[in-house]
């Protein structure tokens, strides 16, 4: 089982054109991140970033009551590729899935904002307000509040941004609060090449 909401979070990753501007102010970094909703942990992620964000991938672990779902995601040629390894906690069964998704059909637009190049036009489009500086994990972060960023009435998003990286994202919608927050930062990390490559011989079915 692959959760659509998680797919949306995975979409903002990938291998971008080298001509694109830097997305982050740090050349290479590994982030550990957790996702919680109403104080319940939903998933944990490891995010691998190289070349100032032009190359990025994620490994995500979701704990269900009886299953553990481990996912690897990366974007190539405008498609999001996900390999999912679902293991039962009660027996030895394993389900493997490999899918690809058209990134442009899934991504919430505001998540594609480059916070290193935040223009007045983008601020107006996504109703972004800068709210000063906050400390998080020992980093001096800029805080931004977004109102209805996905054109969804009542949605409020607060992000803490360091070097263009979203270290903490708090989304409130219909009384439900979801938090995505980094728990560990490994700066100037040396990352193995295979973290940015799809394994050979895997057939990916297109997800619609």
N, C-alpha and C positions, 0 to 999 in steps of 0.2 A: 504494500500500500504506500503510495506517495501522496503526501498531503499538499493540496494546491496552494495553501497559504505559505508553506515552506518553499515551494517552487518559486513563488514571487520573491522571496528573500534571496533565493539562490541566483535570480536572474542577473543581478548587478555584479557579475563577475566575468572574467574572461581574458582573452588575448586581443588587445586592441591594436589598431594600426600604429606603427611606430611614429607616423607623422602627427598623431594626436598629441595635444598638450599634456603635460604632467597632470595626473589626477590627485597625486599626493605629494607632500613636501619631503618625503623620505624615500630613499631609493629602494630599500628592501626591508620587509618587516613581516613577522609572523604574529598574528593576533589570536588569542583564545577568547571566545565569546559565548555567552549564555543567553537564552531567550526564556522569559518568564511571562506568565499571564495570570493576573489575580494571585500573585505570589506562588504560583505553581510552575515549576521548571518544565519547559516544553522540549528544549533541545540544547545541545552544546555544539560549538563549531570551532574549527581551526581554519584560519584564513591565511593563505600564502600570497604575498604581494612582492613583485619584482618590477624593476624598471619604472619606478615612480607610479605604479598602478596601471601601467600599460599591459601588464600580465598579472592575472589573478585567478586563484582557484580556491575551492572550499571543500572541507570534509565536515560532514554534519552527522551527529548521532542523536537519534530520537528514541527515547525509552517509552514504549507502550506497556500496558499491563502484562502482556504475555510475549511481547516481541521487542527486539532491538533492531532498529533500522539504521544502517550506516550508509551514507550517501557521499559520492564524490561528484562535484559539478565544475564545469568549465565551459566557457564560450569560445567557439571557433566558427568563423564564416557565418556570423549572425545567428547561429543556433546554440542553444543551451543544451549541453550533453550531461546527462545524469546517469550514474551507475549506482544502483541501489542493491544492498545486500541485507536481506531481512532474515533474522535468525530467531527461532523460537527459544523461549526461556524454559520451556517444559519438556522439549525433546530435541533431537538433533537435526530437525528439518531446516533447510535453507532455501530461500527463494531469491533468485537473482533477476533483476530487471535492468534494462538499458534503454533509455528513451532519449529523444531529442525534441526540442521545442523551439519554435520560432520566437526568438527573444523579444521582438518588437510587439508581439501579441500579448505578452505577459507583464512587461515591466511597468510598474507605476511610474509615471513620468518624472515625478519629483525626485525619485531615487537616482536619476541620471544626472542630477545637478553636480557640477564640479565646484566644490566650495572653495577651491583656490582661485576661481575665476567667477565670483558671484556678482553678476552685473545687476544694475537697477532694473533691467527688463525681467530678469529671472525673479528678483525679489517681488516685483509686482505680480508676475504670473502666478507664483505659488504663495503669495501673501507671507513672505518671509520677513521677520523682524529680528534685528540683532539686539540681544538682551544683555550684553556685557560679557564678563569673563567669569568662569567657574573652574575650580580645581577638581580634577578627576584623575585618579591613579597617579598623582604627583605631576600631572601635566596641566598647563594653563590652556584651557579650552574656551573657544568662543561658543556662546549659547545662542541658538536661533530658535524662534517659535514660528511654526507654520500653521496657518488656518485653512482648513479644507483643501489640503494640497492635492488630493486626488479628486477634487470636485465632489466630495462626499460631505453633505451637510452634517455639522456637528463633530467632524474629526479634527482633533488637535494633535500636533506633533511637536515635540521639543527634542532638539539634537544638541549634543556637545561635540564640537569639532576641534580636532588637533591635527595640524599638518594636512588638512583636507580629509582626514579619517573621521568617520562617525564613531566615536568611542562609546556614546550612549544615545539611544533613541527611545523616547517614551511616546507611545501612541495611545490616545484616549478616544474611545468611540462608544457611544451609547452606554456609558458607565463602566465599560471594560477597559482596563489598562494593560497594555503589553509593553514589556521593556526588553530591549536588546542592548546588552552592555558588555564591553570588553573587560575581561578579568586579568589578562596578562599581555604584556607587550614585549616582544623580542626584537629590538632595533638592530639594524644592519645585519640581519640574519643571512646565513649562507643556506640557500634552499636547493634541494636536489632537483635536477632537471625533470625527473618523472612526475613531480608535483604539478607540472604544467603540460603534461602529455596524456593523451588518451591511450589506454592499453590496446595493443594490436589484436586483431581477430575478434573484436566485439561487435556484434550487429546491433545497431540502435534503431528502434521502432519510433516513428514520428508520432508524438502525442498531440491529440487534437481536442 
